[in-house]
């Protein structure tokens, strides 16, 4: 269904990932649950159809961001080597990413969201306050 709907927008749904995990239910039994956002640019690769027909791959997903990160850091192995995960918190804390990388990623996600919805994405003036309000008002999770 995702592939068909994206094809109508001249987007190619290349692949997606499925992540599962275990939770303990109220009866103390472990259950396998699905725990990711299938079909989104964050967990899928979506290519622009027109560019693909021209022999180019224009990816509307996090892959561009991932490549920018790998090219930005002098030692990209820290990002890809699972044996170095304990080094990542310090890297994140001590590194400011260039604004251009963040803006480019935002533009990619915004563009595909607007193609899918057919409407411009409205950027909140205060997203933190908006999220907290929704979590409080709609879900009772914060006061």
Residue, then its C-alpha position, 0 to 999 in steps of 0.5 A: x500500500x505504501x509503495x502504491x501510494x508513493x508511486x502516485x506521487x512519483x516516488x519509489x518506495x525502495x525499502x523499509x525496516x521493521x524493528x521489534x522488541x519485547x515488552x512485559x504485559x500486565x500479566x507479566x508475560x513477554x510479548x513481541x511488539x512492533x516498535x518503529x515507524x514503517x514507511x517513513x523517511x526515517x526508516x525507509x528509503x524513498x527515491x524520486x521517480x523523475x530523477x531515477x528515470x534520468x539515471x540518478x538516485x535522489x533519496x528522500x530519507x535519512x540516508x543523506x543525513x547519515x552520509x553527511x555525518x560520516x563525511x563530517x566526522x574525522x573518525x566516522x568509524x565511531x558511528x558505524x562500529x558497534x564496539x565503539x558505542x560507549x564513545x558516542x555520548x561524548x561525541x554527541x555532547x562535544x560536537x556541534x553539527x553545522x547548521x547547514x547539515x541540519x537544514x538540509x535534513x529538515x528540507x528533505x523530510x519537509x519535502x517528502x512530507x509535503x508531497x505525501x500530504x499535498x500541503x505545506x508543512x507548518x513549522x511551529x514557532x515553539x515546537x517544545x511547548x506544542x509537544x508538551x501541551x499535546x502530551x499533557x492535554x491529549x495524553x495526560x503524560x505531563x502536567 
